[in-house]
Amino acid sequence: MTYERRNRGTCSVLTKVELNSDHTIESVSVLGGCNGNLKGICQLLKGMKAEDAIARMEGTTCGSKPTSCPDQIAQTLKEALAAM
């Protein structure tokens, strides 16, 4: 399943995830933000269980912001799992 979500409170504007039926992450892409860092994060997430990725990234902040790109990826994964 493919799921897209507009990001809130970050430089990046959109996160798109593709999940397999067993909740493993097939792919993640993020529009905007720190290109190199986000490409690396997206590569590391491939093959990981969505629940594990959420547990590792949810609540991560960026500077004084209450969220971050990794936190927004976690929020997108949570919504995608709920929609499955």
PDB file as gemmi writes it, atoms N, CA and C in Angstrom:
CRYST1    1.000    1.000    1.000  90.00  90.00  90.00 P 1                      
ATOM      1  N   MET A   1       0.827  -1.171   0.000  1.00  0.00           N  
ATOM      2  CA  MET A   1       0.000   0.000   0.000  1.00  0.00           C  
ATOM      3  C   MET A   1       0.874   1.237   0.000  1.00  0.00           C  
ATOM      4  N   THR A   2       0.447   2.262  -0.708  1.00  0.00           N  
ATOM      5  CA  THR A   2       1.148   3.537  -0.747  1.00  0.00           C  
ATOM      6  C   THR A   2       0.318   4.566   0.006  1.00  0.00           C  
ATOM      7  N   TYR A   3       0.979   5.371   0.826  1.00  0.00           N  
ATOM      8  CA  TYR A   3       0.290   6.371   1.638  1.00  0.00           C  
ATOM      9  C   TYR A   3       1.111   7.655   1.633  1.00  0.00           C  
ATOM     10  N   GLU A   4       0.441   8.781   1.429  1.00  0.00           N  
ATOM     11  CA  GLU A   4       1.093  10.091   1.442  1.00  0.00           C  
ATOM     12  C   GLU A   4       0.489  10.956   2.535  1.00  0.00           C  
ATOM     13  N   ARG A   5       1.326  11.817   3.116  1.00  0.00           N  
ATOM     14  CA  ARG A   5       0.866  12.726   4.171  1.00  0.00           C  
ATOM     15  C   ARG A   5       1.644  14.025   4.077  1.00  0.00           C  
ATOM     16  N   ARG A   6       0.936  15.149   4.199  1.00  0.00           N  
ATOM     17  CA  ARG A   6       1.603  16.446   4.247  1.00  0.00           C  
ATOM     18  C   ARG A   6       2.243  16.610   5.623  1.00  0.00           C  
ATOM     19  N   ASN A   7       3.493  17.013   5.637  1.00  0.00           N  
ATOM     20  CA  ASN A   7       4.212  17.206   6.895  1.00  0.00           C  
ATOM     21  C   ASN A   7       3.785  18.509   7.555  1.00  0.00           C  
ATOM     22  N   ARG A   8       3.915  18.533   8.868  1.00  0.00           N  
ATOM     23  CA  ARG A   8       3.557  19.715   9.647  1.00  0.00           C  
ATOM     24  C   ARG A   8       4.739  20.114  10.522  1.00  0.00           C  
ATOM     25  N   GLY A   9       5.119  21.402  10.456  1.00  0.00           N  
ATOM     26  CA  GLY A   9       6.148  21.912  11.353  1.00  0.00           C  
ATOM     27  C   GLY A   9       7.579  21.624  10.957  1.00  0.00           C  
ATOM     28  N   THR A  10       7.797  21.204   9.705  1.00  0.00           N  
ATOM     29  CA  THR A  10       9.161  20.906   9.244  1.00  0.00           C  
ATOM     30  C   THR A  10       9.441  21.586   7.916  1.00  0.00           C  
ATOM     31  N   CYS A  11      10.708  21.597   7.535  1.00  0.00           N  
ATOM     32  CA  CYS A  11      11.099  22.126   6.220  1.00  0.00           C  
ATOM     33  C   CYS A  11      10.576  21.228   5.104  1.00  0.00           C  
ATOM     34  N   SER A  12      10.544  19.936   5.360  1.00  0.00           N  
ATOM     35  CA  SER A  12      10.000  19.009   4.359  1.00  0.00           C  
ATOM     36  C   SER A  12       8.481  19.177   4.307  1.00  0.00           C  
ATOM     37  N   VAL A  13       7.900  18.945   3.134  1.00  0.00           N  
ATOM     38  CA  VAL A  13       6.473  19.226   2.968  1.00  0.00           C  
ATOM     39  C   VAL A  13       5.601  17.981   2.813  1.00  0.00           C  
ATOM     40  N   LEU A  14       6.190  16.853   2.411  1.00  0.00           N  
ATOM     41  CA  LEU A  14       5.388  15.664   2.138  1.00  0.00           C  
ATOM     42  C   LEU A  14       6.209  14.408   2.385  1.00  0.00           C  
ATOM     43  N   THR A  15       5.568  13.398   2.958  1.00  0.00           N  
ATOM     44  CA  THR A  15       6.199  12.092   3.128  1.00  0.00           C  
ATOM     45  C   THR A  15       5.322  11.055   2.451  1.00  0.00           C  
ATOM     46  N   LYS A  16       5.956  10.174   1.682  1.00  0.00           N  
ATOM     47  CA  LYS A  16       5.259   9.094   0.993  1.00  0.00           C  
ATOM     48  C   LYS A  16       5.893   7.774   1.429  1.00  0.00           C  
ATOM     49  N   VAL A  17       5.055   6.833   1.868  1.00  0.00           N  
ATOM     50  CA  VAL A  17       5.555   5.525   2.288  1.00  0.00           C  
ATOM     51  C   VAL A  17       4.856   4.432   1.504  1.00  0.00           C  
ATOM     52  N   GLU A  18       5.580   3.359   1.274  1.00  0.00           N  
ATOM     53  CA  GLU A  18       5.014   2.166   0.653  1.00  0.00           C  
ATOM     54  C   GLU A  18       5.261   1.011   1.613  1.00  0.00           C  
ATOM     55  N   LEU A  19       4.161   0.400   2.083  1.00  0.00           N  
ATOM     56  CA  LEU A  19       4.242  -0.697   3.039  1.00  0.00           C  
ATOM     57  C   LEU A  19       3.782  -1.997   2.409  1.00  0.00           C  
ATOM     58  N   ASN A  20       4.439  -3.078   2.793  1.00  0.00           N  
ATOM     59  CA  ASN A  20       4.005  -4.412   2.400  1.00  0.00           C  
ATOM     60  C   ASN A  20       2.949  -4.896   3.395  1.00  0.00           C  
ATOM     61  N   SER A  21       2.231  -5.949   3.042  1.00  0.00           N  
ATOM     62  CA  SER A  21       1.149  -6.455   3.891  1.00  0.00           C  
ATOM     63  C   SER A  21       1.638  -6.933   5.257  1.00  0.00           C  
ATOM     64  N   ASP A  22       2.924  -7.290   5.361  1.00  0.00           N  
ATOM     65  CA  ASP A  22       3.479  -7.727   6.648  1.00  0.00           C  
ATOM     66  C   ASP A  22       4.059  -6.563   7.464  1.00  0.00           C  
ATOM     67  N   HIS A  23       3.730  -5.325   7.034  1.00  0.00           N  
ATOM     68  CA  HIS A  23       4.137  -4.083   7.698  1.00  0.00           C  
ATOM     69  C   HIS A  23       5.604  -3.730   7.493  1.00  0.00           C  
ATOM     70  N   THR A  24       6.309  -4.429   6.595  1.00  0.00           N  
ATOM     71  CA  THR A  24       7.675  -4.008   6.287  1.00  0.00           C  
ATOM     72  C   THR A  24       7.628  -2.827   5.321  1.00  0.00           C  
ATOM     73  N   ILE A  25       8.617  -1.961   5.474  1.00  0.00           N  
ATOM     74  CA  ILE A  25       8.689  -0.763   4.644  1.00  0.00           C  
ATOM     75  C   ILE A  25       9.360  -1.104   3.323  1.00  0.00           C  
ATOM     76  N   GLU A  26       8.635  -0.884   2.245  1.00  0.00           N  
ATOM     77  CA  GLU A  26       9.172  -1.075   0.899  1.00  0.00           C  
ATOM     78  C   GLU A  26       9.971   0.159   0.472  1.00  0.00           C  
ATOM     79  N   SER A  27       9.411   1.346   0.751  1.00  0.00           N  
ATOM     80  CA  SER A  27      10.113   2.580   0.407  1.00  0.00           C  
ATOM     81  C   SER A  27       9.539   3.754   1.197  1.00  0.00           C  
ATOM     82  N   VAL A  28      10.375   4.775   1.347  1.00  0.00           N  
ATOM     83  CA  VAL A  28       9.985   6.045   1.949  1.00  0.00           C  
ATOM     84  C   VAL A  28      10.617   7.135   1.108  1.00  0.00           C  
ATOM     85  N   SER A  29       9.862   8.188   0.824  1.00  0.00           N  
ATOM     86  CA  SER A  29      10.442   9.356   0.163  1.00  0.00           C  
ATOM     87  C   SER A  29       9.880  10.604   0.829  1.00  0.00           C  
ATOM     88  N   VAL A  30      10.730  11.627   0.907  1.00  0.00           N  
ATOM     89  CA  VAL A  30      10.360  12.875   1.559  1.00  0.00           C  
ATOM     90  C   VAL A  30      10.652  14.012   0.597  1.00  0.00           C  
ATOM     91  N   LEU A  31       9.676  14.901   0.423  1.00  0.00           N  
ATOM     92  CA  LEU A  31       9.828  16.060  -0.455  1.00  0.00           C  
ATOM     93  C   LEU A  31      10.263  17.257   0.376  1.00  0.00           C  
ATOM     94  N   GLY A  32      11.390  17.847   0.023  1.00  0.00           N  
ATOM     95  CA  GLY A  32      11.935  18.980   0.764  1.00  0.00           C  
ATOM     96  C   GLY A  32      12.833  18.498   1.888  1.00  0.00           C  
ATOM     97  N   GLY A  33      13.222  19.426   2.752  1.00  0.00           N  
ATOM     98  CA  GLY A  33      14.070  19.070   3.887  1.00  0.00           C  
ATOM     99  C   GLY A  33      15.529  18.919   3.494  1.00  0.00           C  
ATOM    100  N   CYS A  34      16.300  18.330   4.369  1.00  0.00           N  
ATOM    101  CA  CYS A  34      17.743  18.121   4.164  1.00  0.00           C  
ATOM    102  C   CYS A  34      17.943  16.897   3.278  1.00  0.00           C  
ATOM    103  N   ASN A  35      18.141  17.122   2.022  1.00  0.00           N  
ATOM    104  CA  ASN A  35      18.138  16.074   1.001  1.00  0.00           C  
ATOM    105  C   ASN A  35      19.018  14.875   1.321  1.00  0.00           C  
ATOM    106  N   GLY A  36      20.275  15.109   1.610  1.00  0.00           N  
ATOM    107  CA  GLY A  36      21.199  13.993   1.862  1.00  0.00           C  
ATOM    108  C   GLY A  36      20.827  13.192   3.094  1.00  0.00           C  
ATOM    109  N   ASN A  37      20.517  13.877   4.180  1.00  0.00           N  
ATOM    110  CA  ASN A  37      20.138  13.183   5.410  1.00  0.00           C  
ATOM    111  C   ASN A  37      18.871  12.353   5.208  1.00  0.00           C  
ATOM    112  N   LEU A  38      17.887  12.933   4.555  1.00  0.00           N  
ATOM    113  CA  LEU A  38      16.628  12.213   4.368  1.00  0.00           C  
ATOM    114  C   LEU A  38      16.778  11.035   3.408  1.00  0.00           C  
ATOM    115  N   LYS A  39      17.614  11.172   2.402  1.00  0.00           N  
ATOM    116  CA  LYS A  39      17.878  10.028   1.510  1.00  0.00           C  
ATOM    117  C   LYS A  39      18.485   8.882   2.309  1.00  0.00           C  
ATOM    118  N   GLY A  40      19.421   9.203   3.195  1.00  0.00           N  
ATOM    119  CA  GLY A  40      20.050   8.179   4.027  1.00  0.00           C  
ATOM    120  C   GLY A  40      19.058   7.512   4.956  1.00  0.00           C  
ATOM    121  N   ILE A  41      18.223   8.309   5.619  1.00  0.00           N  
ATOM    122  CA  ILE A  41      17.209   7.756   6.511  1.00  0.00           C  
ATOM    123  C   ILE A  41      16.269   6.842   5.735  1.00  0.00           C  
ATOM    124  N   CYS A  42      15.825   7.284   4.570  1.00  0.00           N  
ATOM    125  CA  CYS A  42      14.900   6.486   3.759  1.00  0.00           C  
ATOM    126  C   CYS A  42      15.525   5.155   3.345  1.00  0.00           C  
ATOM    127  N   GLN A  43      16.810   5.147   3.035  1.00  0.00           N  
ATOM    128  CA  GLN A  43      17.501   3.901   2.680  1.00  0.00           C  
ATOM    129  C   GLN A  43      17.587   2.964   3.880  1.00  0.00           C  
ATOM    130  N   LEU A  44      17.852   3.527   5.052  1.00  0.00           N  
ATOM    131  CA  LEU A  44      17.956   2.707   6.261  1.00  0.00           C  
ATOM    132  C   LEU A  44      16.617   2.077   6.651  1.00  0.00           C  
ATOM    133  N   LEU A  45      15.523   2.713   6.306  1.00  0.00           N  
ATOM    134  CA  LEU A  45      14.202   2.207   6.689  1.00  0.00           C  
ATOM    135  C   LEU A  45      13.724   1.039   5.834  1.00  0.00           C  
ATOM    136  N   LYS A  46      14.268   0.889   4.635  1.00  0.00           N  
ATOM    137  CA  LYS A  46      13.839  -0.199   3.742  1.00  0.00           C  
ATOM    138  C   LYS A  46      13.995  -1.547   4.433  1.00  0.00           C  
ATOM    139  N   GLY A  47      12.924  -2.331   4.426  1.00  0.00           N  
ATOM    140  CA  GLY A  47      12.950  -3.665   5.010  1.00  0.00           C  
ATOM    141  C   GLY A  47      12.646  -3.706   6.495  1.00  0.00           C  
ATOM    142  N   MET A  48      12.612  -2.550   7.153  1.00  0.00           N  
ATOM    143  CA  MET A  48      12.323  -2.488   8.588  1.00  0.00           C  
ATOM    144  C   MET A  48      10.812  -2.582   8.811  1.00  0.00           C  
ATOM    145  N   LYS A  49      10.417  -3.162   9.918  1.00  0.00           N  
ATOM    146  CA  LYS A  49       9.004  -3.166  10.299  1.00  0.00           C  
ATOM    147  C   LYS A  49       8.596  -1.731  10.636  1.00  0.00           C  
ATOM    148  N   ALA A  50       7.431  -1.334  10.165  1.00  0.00           N  
ATOM    149  CA  ALA A  50       6.948   0.025  10.412  1.00  0.00           C  
ATOM    150  C   ALA A  50       6.879   0.326  11.902  1.00  0.00           C  
ATOM    151  N   GLU A  51       6.445  -0.641  12.692  1.00  0.00           N  
ATOM    152  CA  GLU A  51       6.324  -0.438  14.141  1.00  0.00           C  
ATOM    153  C   GLU A  51       7.680  -0.154  14.778  1.00  0.00           C  
ATOM    154  N   ASP A  52       8.729  -0.818  14.299  1.00  0.00           N  
ATOM    155  CA  ASP A  52      10.079  -0.583  14.825  1.00  0.00           C  
ATOM    156  C   ASP A  52      10.576   0.813  14.450  1.00  0.00           C  
ATOM    157  N   ALA A  53      10.308   1.222  13.210  1.00  0.00           N  
ATOM    158  CA  ALA A  53      10.719   2.554  12.755  1.00  0.00           C  
ATOM    159  C   ALA A  53      10.003   3.634  13.560  1.00  0.00           C  
ATOM    160  N   ILE A  54       8.714   3.433  13.824  1.00  0.00           N  
ATOM    161  CA  ILE A  54       7.948   4.398  14.619  1.00  0.00           C  
ATOM    162  C   ILE A  54       8.555   4.516  16.012  1.00  0.00           C  
ATOM    163  N   ALA A  55       8.837   3.384  16.636  1.00  0.00           N  
ATOM    164  CA  ALA A  55       9.392   3.383  17.988  1.00  0.00           C  
ATOM    165  C   ALA A  55      10.726   4.121  18.056  1.00  0.00           C  
ATOM    166  N   ARG A  56      11.519   4.036  17.011  1.00  0.00           N  
ATOM    167  CA  ARG A  56      12.838   4.675  17.002  1.00  0.00           C  
ATOM    168  C   ARG A  56      12.774   6.169  16.705  1.00  0.00           C  
ATOM    169  N   MET A  57      11.811   6.598  15.870  1.00  0.00           N  
ATOM    170  CA  MET A  57      11.819   7.981  15.381  1.00  0.00           C  
ATOM    171  C   MET A  57      10.782   8.898  16.006  1.00  0.00           C  
ATOM    172  N   GLU A  58       9.683   8.353  16.489  1.00  0.00           N  
ATOM    173  CA  GLU A  58       8.609   9.194  17.014  1.00  0.00           C  
ATOM    174  C   GLU A  58       9.106  10.028  18.185  1.00  0.00           C  
ATOM    175  N   GLY A  59       8.765  11.295  18.168  1.00  0.00           N  
ATOM    176  CA  GLY A  59       9.153  12.198  19.252  1.00  0.00           C  
ATOM    177  C   GLY A  59      10.485  12.893  19.044  1.00  0.00           C  
ATOM    178  N   THR A  60      11.198  12.563  17.970  1.00  0.00           N  
ATOM    179  CA  THR A  60      12.462  13.231  17.659  1.00  0.00           C  
ATOM    180  C   THR A  60      12.174  14.692  17.318  1.00  0.00           C  
ATOM    181  N   THR A  61      12.965  15.595  17.867  1.00  0.00           N  
ATOM    182  CA  THR A  61      12.773  17.020  17.583  1.00  0.00           C  
ATOM    183  C   THR A  61      13.926  17.557  16.746  1.00  0.00           C  
ATOM    184  N   CYS A  62      13.715  18.735  16.169  1.00  0.00           N  
ATOM    185  CA  CYS A  62      14.732  19.413  15.356  1.00  0.00           C  
ATOM    186  C   CYS A  62      14.896  20.816  15.921  1.00  0.00           C  
ATOM    187  N   GLY A  63      16.035  21.061  16.541  1.00  0.00           N  
ATOM    188  CA  GLY A  63      16.263  22.364  17.163  1.00  0.00           C  
ATOM    189  C   GLY A  63      15.200  22.636  18.208  1.00  0.00           C  
ATOM    190  N   SER A  64      14.580  23.802  18.130  1.00  0.00           N  
ATOM    191  CA  SER A  64      13.534  24.160  19.094  1.00  0.00           C  
ATOM    192  C   SER A  64      12.138  23.742  18.635  1.00  0.00           C  
ATOM    193  N   LYS A  65      12.054  23.103  17.471  1.00  0.00           N  
ATOM    194  CA  LYS A  65      10.753  22.652  16.960  1.00  0.00           C  
ATOM    195  C   LYS A  65      10.290  21.420  17.747  1.00  0.00           C  
ATOM    196  N   PRO A  66       8.977  21.282  17.906  1.00  0.00           N  
ATOM    197  CA  PRO A  66       8.466  20.116  18.636  1.00  0.00           C  
ATOM    198  C   PRO A  66       8.423  18.834  17.794  1.00  0.00           C  
ATOM    199  N   THR A  67       8.855  18.920  16.546  1.00  0.00           N  
ATOM    200  CA  THR A  67       8.837  17.780  15.630  1.00  0.00           C  
ATOM    201  C   THR A  67      10.099  17.804  14.779  1.00  0.00           C  
ATOM    202  N   SER A  68      10.219  16.854  13.860  1.00  0.00           N  
ATOM    203  CA  SER A  68      11.359  16.765  12.947  1.00  0.00           C  
ATOM    204  C   SER A  68      10.927  15.947  11.741  1.00  0.00           C  
ATOM    205  N   CYS A  69      11.776  15.861  10.739  1.00  0.00           N  
ATOM    206  CA  CYS A  69      11.469  15.014   9.587  1.00  0.00           C  
ATOM    207  C   CYS A  69      11.322  13.541  10.000  1.00  0.00           C  
ATOM    208  N   PRO A  70      12.215  12.990  10.837  1.00  0.00           N  
ATOM    209  CA  PRO A  70      12.013  11.612  11.282  1.00  0.00           C  
ATOM    210  C   PRO A  70      10.688  11.430  12.045  1.00  0.00           C  
ATOM    211  N   ASP A  71      10.319  12.398  12.873  1.00  0.00           N  
ATOM    212  CA  ASP A  71       9.043  12.321  13.589  1.00  0.00           C  
ATOM    213  C   ASP A  71       7.882  12.347  12.600  1.00  0.00           C  
ATOM    214  N   GLN A  72       7.993  13.147  11.558  1.00  0.00           N  
ATOM    215  CA  GLN A  72       6.931  13.211  10.554  1.00  0.00           C  
ATOM    216  C   GLN A  72       6.843  11.905   9.759  1.00  0.00           C  
ATOM    217  N   ILE A  73       7.973  11.255   9.511  1.00  0.00           N  
ATOM    218  CA  ILE A  73       7.954   9.933   8.871  1.00  0.00           C  
ATOM    219  C   ILE A  73       7.215   8.960   9.787  1.00  0.00           C  
ATOM    220  N   ALA A  74       7.507   9.014  11.086  1.00  0.00           N  
ATOM    221  CA  ALA A  74       6.834   8.132  12.046  1.00  0.00           C  
ATOM    222  C   ALA A  74       5.327   8.377  12.040  1.00  0.00           C  
ATOM    223  N   GLN A  75       4.918   9.641  11.988  1.00  0.00           N  
ATOM    224  CA  GLN A  75       3.486   9.956  11.958  1.00  0.00           C  
ATOM    225  C   GLN A  75       2.836   9.422  10.684  1.00  0.00           C  
ATOM    226  N   THR A  76       3.542   9.526   9.565  1.00  0.00           N  
ATOM    227  CA  THR A  76       3.023   8.994   8.303  1.00  0.00           C  
ATOM    228  C   THR A  76       2.884   7.479   8.380  1.00  0.00           C  
ATOM    229  N   LEU A  77       3.880   6.812   8.947  1.00  0.00           N  
ATOM    230  CA  LEU A  77       3.808   5.351   9.100  1.00  0.00           C  
ATOM    231  C   LEU A  77       2.640   4.941   9.991  1.00  0.00           C  
ATOM    232  N   LYS A  78       2.416   5.680  11.080  1.00  0.00           N  
ATOM    233  CA  LYS A  78       1.300   5.374  11.974  1.00  0.00           C  
ATOM    234  C   LYS A  78      -0.031   5.482  11.237  1.00  0.00           C  
ATOM    235  N   GLU A  79      -0.197   6.562  10.463  1.00  0.00           N  
ATOM    236  CA  GLU A  79      -1.429   6.738   9.704  1.00  0.00           C  
ATOM    237  C   GLU A  79      -1.596   5.655   8.640  1.00  0.00           C  
ATOM    238  N   ALA A  80      -0.492   5.294   8.001  1.00  0.00           N  
ATOM    239  CA  ALA A  80      -0.553   4.253   6.973  1.00  0.00           C  
ATOM    240  C   ALA A  80      -0.965   2.920   7.581  1.00  0.00           C  
ATOM    241  N   LEU A  81      -0.415   2.581   8.722  1.00  0.00           N  
ATOM    242  CA  LEU A  81      -0.787   1.329   9.395  1.00  0.00           C  
ATOM    243  C   LEU A  81      -2.270   1.337   9.771  1.00  0.00           C  
ATOM    244  N   ALA A  82      -2.759   2.464  10.236  1.00  0.00           N  
ATOM    245  CA  ALA A  82      -4.176   2.584  10.616  1.00  0.00           C  
ATOM    246  C   ALA A  82      -5.092   2.433   9.403  1.00  0.00           C  
ATOM    247  N   ALA A  83      -4.585   2.843   8.240  1.00  0.00           N  
ATOM    248  CA  ALA A  83      -5.383   2.771   7.013  1.00  0.00           C  
ATOM    249  C   ALA A  83      -5.354   1.394   6.349  1.00  0.00           C  
ATOM    250  N   MET A  84      -4.464   0.516   6.803  1.00  0.00           N  
ATOM    251  CA  MET A  84      -4.332  -0.805   6.178  1.00  0.00           C  
ATOM    252  C   MET A  84      -5.531  -1.691   6.504  1.00  0.00           C  
TER     253      MET A  84                                                      
END                                                                             
